Amino acid sequence: MKVYFHRLLSVAMALLLLASTTSWKVDKHYCMGHLVDLAFFTDAKGCGMDEMAVEGSVMTCCDSETVIIDAQDDLSFSLEENDLASPVFLVAFLHSYKVVFQVLEKRLVPHEVYPPPLLVKDIQLLDQVFLI
């Protein structure tokens, strides 16, 4: 379960990074107030009635709308902006790193020298209690 959660989280974070670093362009083409074409990353195709002539004047019945979302360009990481270089963090990190990977010479077993108790009677057989 934990492995699947980590995989799902890593895929979600990768997709979030991809979405935040990609520029998006959404182009919409309306004809007489109705959406005719919607295109991502490219220009929307027109309906063919871009201009309509009425009694010598030029009126447009079509409208195009473009939405551009700029990507995040600055992905650099510097230690000057963060508090990672502070002495408190470094001391705590080094201490925890040393304690976690400390090798113990001999494992201490506190009940190693004590013998098990002597069985005088078999209590389970006397009480007719059996593990099934």
Backbone as CSV, one residue per row, in Angstrom:
resi,resn,N_x,N_y,N_z,CA_x,CA_y,CA_z,C_x,C_y,C_z
1,MET,0.825,-1.191,0.000,0.000,0.000,0.000,0.868,1.253,0.000
2,LYS,1.916,1.220,0.843,2.800,2.371,0.938,3.565,2.598,-0.367
3,VAL,3.936,1.502,-1.031,4.664,1.610,-2.298,3.777,2.242,-3.363
4,TYR,2.523,1.833,-3.420,1.606,2.400,-4.413,1.334,3.880,-4.137
5,PHE,1.250,4.245,-2.866,1.038,5.648,-2.523,2.236,6.493,-2.957
6,HIS,3.442,5.978,-2.742,4.641,6.712,-3.164,4.703,6.847,-4.680
7,ARG,4.336,5.790,-5.393,4.331,5.859,-6.856,3.302,6.871,-7.354
8,LEU,2.118,6.851,-6.770,1.067,7.785,-7.164,1.480,9.226,-6.869
9,LEU,2.076,9.438,-5.719,2.522,10.777,-5.352,3.638,11.261,-6.272
10,SER,4.569,10.387,-6.638,5.657,10.797,-7.522,5.148,11.114,-8.926
11,VAL,4.185,10.357,-9.419,3.608,10.649,-10.735,2.841,11.962,-10.694
12,ALA,2.098,12.203,-9.625,1.342,13.455,-9.495,2.285,14.654,-9.429
13,MET,3.385,14.525,-8.703,4.345,15.637,-8.620,5.042,15.874,-9.952
14,ALA,5.332,14.808,-10.703,5.936,14.970,-12.025,4.980,15.673,-12.980
15,LEU,3.702,15.311,-12.941,2.715,15.979,-13.792,2.516,17.439,-13.393
16,LEU,2.566,17.722,-12.093,2.458,19.105,-11.628,3.649,19.936,-12.099
17,LEU,4.844,19.365,-12.068,6.022,20.065,-12.555,5.927,20.296,-14.050
18,LEU,5.456,19.303,-14.789,5.296,19.451,-16.234,4.267,20.534,-16.570
19,ALA,3.156,20.542,-15.842,2.108,21.535,-16.113,2.553,22.944,-15.745
20,SER,3.377,23.086,-14.708,3.783,24.429,-14.296,4.916,24.985,-15.147
21,THR,5.660,24.139,-15.836,6.772,24.626,-16.654,6.440,24.662,-18.139
22,THR,5.217,24.377,-18.518,4.801,24.408,-19.919,3.905,25.624,-20.148
23,SER,4.189,26.350,-21.237,3.320,27.471,-21.606,2.070,26.920,-22.283
24,TRP,0.936,27.487,-21.950,-0.343,27.021,-22.475,-0.969,28.101,-23.354
25,LYS,-1.538,27.696,-24.462,-2.270,28.603,-25.339,-3.601,27.956,-25.681
26,VAL,-4.682,28.671,-25.392,-6.027,28.196,-25.703,-6.635,29.215,-26.662
27,ASP,-6.992,28.750,-27.849,-7.550,29.629,-28.873,-8.984,29.205,-29.144
28,LYS,-9.927,30.177,-29.087,-11.347,29.901,-29.295,-11.833,30.738,-30.480
29,HIS,-12.695,30.137,-31.294,-13.292,30.858,-32.420,-14.807,30.821,-32.262
30,TYR,-15.393,32.026,-32.212,-16.848,32.166,-32.069,-17.415,32.657,-33.387
31,CYS,-18.549,32.106,-33.771,-19.274,32.584,-34.948,-20.712,32.872,-34.529
32,MET,-21.118,34.117,-34.605,-22.433,34.597,-34.210,-22.725,34.261,-32.752
33,GLY,-21.710,34.358,-31.929,-21.869,34.156,-30.502,-21.794,32.711,-30.040
34,HIS,-21.609,31.769,-30.974,-21.521,30.351,-30.617,-20.090,29.858,-30.821
35,LEU,-19.624,29.036,-29.915,-18.281,28.486,-30.002,-18.221,27.455,-31.122
36,VAL,-17.338,27.719,-32.096,-17.224,26.831,-33.248,-16.006,25.919,-33.111
37,ASP,-14.856,26.472,-32.667,-13.638,25.669,-32.589,-12.858,26.057,-31.347
38,LEU,-12.242,25.065,-30.752,-11.409,25.244,-29.574,-10.121,24.480,-29.832
39,ALA,-8.970,25.152,-29.674,-7.688,24.505,-29.956,-6.698,24.829,-28.848
40,PHE,-5.935,23.810,-28.476,-4.872,23.976,-27.497,-3.534,23.990,-28.223
41,PHE,-2.676,24.920,-27.864,-1.311,25.081,-28.386,-1.252,25.519,-29.844
42,THR,-2.348,25.567,-30.597,-2.347,25.992,-31.996,-3.459,27.010,-32.213
43,ASP,-3.540,27.525,-33.444,-4.606,28.473,-33.780,-5.895,27.708,-34.101
44,ALA,-7.030,28.292,-33.700,-8.324,27.677,-33.981,-8.689,27.905,-35.439
45,LYS,-9.328,26.919,-36.051,-9.753,27.048,-37.447,-11.002,27.916,-37.514
46,GLY,-11.075,28.729,-38.566,-12.234,29.590,-38.751,-13.407,28.825,-39.346
47,CYS,-14.573,29.458,-39.323,-15.777,28.814,-39.846,-15.981,29.105,-41.327
48,GLY,-15.169,29.962,-41.907,-15.307,30.280,-43.324,-16.097,31.547,-43.567
49,MET,-16.733,32.080,-42.560,-17.522,33.298,-42.708,-16.879,34.410,-41.885
50,ASP,-15.623,34.695,-42.188,-14.908,35.674,-41.385,-15.484,37.075,-41.558
51,GLU,-15.807,37.426,-42.763,-16.381,38.749,-42.989,-17.628,38.603,-43.857
52,MET,-18.600,39.370,-43.508,-19.855,39.303,-44.254,-20.197,40.727,-44.694
53,ALA,-20.400,40.896,-46.001,-20.677,42.230,-46.551,-22.179,42.500,-46.523
54,VAL,-22.547,43.644,-45.906,-23.944,44.030,-45.848,-24.041,45.479,-46.339
55,GLU,-24.669,45.661,-47.512,-24.928,46.968,-48.107,-23.680,47.837,-48.178
56,GLY,-22.571,47.257,-48.639,-21.369,48.048,-48.853,-20.489,48.196,-47.629
57,SER,-20.960,47.860,-46.458,-20.108,47.963,-45.271,-19.625,46.568,-44.878
58,VAL,-18.527,46.539,-44.196,-17.957,45.260,-43.779,-18.286,45.037,-42.305
59,MET,-19.006,43.957,-42.011,-19.319,43.594,-40.626,-18.719,42.218,-40.349
60,THR,-18.253,42.050,-39.172,-17.701,40.740,-38.828,-18.689,40.020,-37.928
61,CYS,-18.969,38.792,-38.283,-19.844,37.984,-37.449,-19.039,37.002,-36.616
62,CYS,-17.734,36.964,-36.844,-16.877,36.018,-36.147,-15.969,36.757,-35.171
63,ASP,-15.565,36.035,-34.153,-14.689,36.607,-33.137,-13.735,35.508,-32.676
64,SER,-12.495,35.865,-32.436,-11.497,34.913,-31.944,-10.971,35.403,-30.611
65,GLU,-10.756,34.476,-29.713,-10.248,34.801,-28.377,-9.057,33.891,-28.089
66,THR,-7.963,34.490,-27.637,-6.752,33.727,-27.342,-6.369,33.962,-25.891
67,VAL,-6.157,32.871,-25.168,-5.713,32.936,-23.775,-4.335,32.285,-23.709
68,ILE,-3.335,33.043,-23.239,-1.969,32.525,-23.127,-1.573,32.525,-21.656
69,ILE,-1.152,31.368,-21.181,-0.688,31.226,-19.802,0.809,30.971,-19.860
70,ASP,1.587,31.924,-19.342,3.043,31.794,-19.380,3.524,30.782,-18.353
71,ALA,4.624,30.125,-18.693,5.180,29.101,-17.817,6.123,29.733,-16.799
72,GLN,6.441,28.961,-15.798,7.405,29.382,-14.796,8.795,29.120,-15.362
73,ASP,9.607,30.166,-15.479,10.922,30.027,-16.091,12.031,29.826,-15.064
74,ASP,11.873,30.373,-13.886,12.934,30.343,-12.893,12.758,29.127,-11.979
75,LEU,13.538,28.088,-12.217,13.479,26.891,-11.391,14.790,26.660,-10.644
76,SER,15.587,27.694,-10.516,16.883,27.532,-9.849,16.700,27.513,-8.339
77,PHE,17.618,26.853,-7.670,17.589,26.699,-6.225,18.884,27.267,-5.669
78,SER,18.774,28.180,-4.746,19.984,28.748,-4.159,19.905,28.653,-2.643
79,LEU,21.041,28.415,-2.023,21.098,28.274,-0.569,20.990,29.622,0.144
80,GLU,21.269,30.707,-0.550,21.203,32.019,0.084,19.766,32.418,0.410
81,GLU,18.822,31.954,-0.399,17.425,32.328,-0.188,16.763,31.488,0.891
82,ASN,17.318,30.333,1.201,16.701,29.414,2.153,17.515,29.348,3.436
83,ASP,16.926,28.751,4.460,17.585,28.638,5.752,18.291,27.302,5.931
84,LEU,18.589,26.605,4.837,19.236,25.306,4.958,20.686,25.432,5.429
85,ALA,21.305,26.561,5.203,22.706,26.725,5.570,22.869,27.190,7.016
86,SER,21.798,27.295,7.755,21.914,27.759,9.134,22.599,26.694,9.980
87,PRO,23.355,27.097,11.001,24.085,26.129,11.825,23.173,25.177,12.591
88,VAL,22.006,25.622,12.991,21.106,24.754,13.750,20.657,23.580,12.887
89,PHE,20.312,23.863,11.641,19.883,22.797,10.746,21.020,21.817,10.483
90,LEU,22.214,22.330,10.226,23.341,21.454,9.931,23.710,20.567,11.119
91,VAL,23.696,21.125,12.319,24.019,20.336,13.504,22.960,19.251,13.727
92,ALA,21.699,19.590,13.600,20.633,18.616,13.791,20.695,17.518,12.728
93,PHE,20.959,17.899,11.486,21.046,16.911,10.414,22.222,15.963,10.634
94,LEU,23.384,16.492,10.959,24.558,15.646,11.172,24.381,14.726,12.373
95,HIS,23.767,15.221,13.439,23.540,14.388,14.617,22.567,13.244,14.304
96,SER,21.486,13.547,13.619,20.520,12.503,13.289,21.118,11.506,12.297
97,TYR,21.929,11.968,11.383,22.581,11.080,10.425,23.538,10.129,11.134
98,LYS,24.272,10.645,12.116,25.225,9.831,12.864,24.507,8.793,13.729
99,VAL,23.408,9.174,14.364,22.681,8.268,15.251,21.968,7.167,14.459
100,VAL,21.422,7.497,13.309,20.671,6.513,12.532,21.584,5.404,12.014
101,PHE,22.784,5.771,11.572,23.677,4.789,10.974,24.770,4.315,11.933
102,GLN,24.531,4.416,13.215,25.497,3.956,14.192,25.445,2.426,14.274
103,VAL,26.606,1.800,14.202,26.686,0.346,14.229,26.868,-0.105,15.672
104,LEU,25.995,-1.004,16.140,26.095,-1.554,17.481,27.028,-2.753,17.454
105,GLU,27.887,-2.854,18.460,28.859,-3.934,18.471,28.209,-5.277,18.800
106,LYS,27.420,-5.341,19.848,26.796,-6.588,20.245,25.363,-6.304,20.670
107,ARG,24.471,-7.155,20.234,23.073,-6.983,20.600,22.852,-7.565,21.994
108,LEU,22.272,-6.793,22.863,22.052,-7.193,24.243,20.706,-7.898,24.376
109,VAL,20.736,-9.146,24.891,19.517,-9.913,25.140,19.390,-10.051,26.651
110,PRO,18.423,-9.367,27.283,18.386,-9.350,28.745,17.972,-10.683,29.375
111,HIS,17.233,-11.525,28.721,16.764,-12.771,29.318,17.574,-13.983,28.841
112,GLU,18.778,-13.757,28.403,19.586,-14.818,27.826,20.060,-15.830,28.886
113,VAL,20.341,-15.392,30.100,20.905,-16.285,31.117,19.843,-16.952,31.984
114,TYR,18.587,-16.599,31.847,17.533,-17.165,32.683,16.942,-18.403,32.023
115,PRO,16.852,-19.518,32.766,16.245,-20.725,32.184,14.721,-20.616,32.214
116,PRO,14.038,-21.340,31.358,12.569,-21.315,31.382,12.048,-21.992,32.651
117,PRO,10.833,-21.702,33.065,10.302,-22.329,34.276,10.047,-23.822,34.062
118,LEU,10.161,-24.559,35.150,9.933,-25.995,35.088,8.435,-26.280,35.097
119,LEU,8.015,-27.186,34.238,6.601,-27.553,34.173,6.362,-28.755,35.075
120,VAL,5.533,-28.577,36.088,5.219,-29.659,37.008,4.047,-30.461,36.462
121,LYS,3.027,-29.767,36.011,1.847,-30.415,35.455,1.475,-29.697,34.155
122,ASP,0.861,-30.421,33.280,0.397,-29.821,32.037,-0.985,-29.217,32.295
123,ILE,-1.037,-27.895,32.449,-2.254,-27.194,32.837,-3.328,-27.307,31.753
124,GLN,-2.930,-27.227,30.497,-3.915,-27.287,29.414,-4.612,-28.645,29.367
125,LEU,-3.848,-29.697,29.610,-4.446,-31.029,29.596,-5.345,-31.247,30.812
126,LEU,-4.958,-30.703,31.937,-5.785,-30.845,33.134,-7.097,-30.083,33.011
127,ASP,-7.055,-28.897,32.431,-8.266,-28.079,32.293,-9.033,-28.383,31.015
128,GLN,-8.524,-29.263,30.163,-9.141,-29.619,28.890,-9.349,-28.387,27.991
129,VAL,-8.304,-27.545,27.938,-8.320,-26.335,27.099,-7.269,-26.534,26.018
130,PHE,-7.703,-26.616,24.770,-6.777,-26.865,23.667,-6.895,-25.740,22.639
131,LEU,-5.797,-25.404,22.042,-5.775,-24.415,20.965,-6.091,-25.117,19.660
132,ILE,-7.124,-24.672,19.005,-7.520,-25.290,17.743,-7.211,-24.354,16.607
